[in-house]
């Protein structure tokens, strides 16, 4: 995840952002400043696809190891998923993502994420929700 976070931070900086801080708790991953406004980002890295195999899914984490995590606890304005092997960054405002999940009643999926982490979240076909994201290619 750290490499993915850094790739997204590098992208944000290359597009006019200024790194304010990185964070190591579950509230947000980084703060980037644009035109005097400090914006918090939650950054997730998806490695469950490869150049010759793509599940077509996006996973939105809400619980890990029995505790709320990811979308459930973030204070970030933007929720970002970096698809390492697709070389894509998917941006969505956190409040918009929460509303999207509520309005569509996607099923909660278990046993995803890191090995033995008992991670829960929403496993969704990317094509079903991609129009809600700003998608950038690295």
Secondary structure, 3 states (H helix, E strand, C coil): CHHHHHHHHHHHHHCCCEEEEECCCCCCCEEEEECCEEEEEEEEEECCEECCEECCEEEEEEEECCEECHHHCCCCCEEEEEECCCCEEEEEEHHHHHHHHHHHCCCEEEEECCCCCCEEEEEEEHHHHHHHCEEEEC
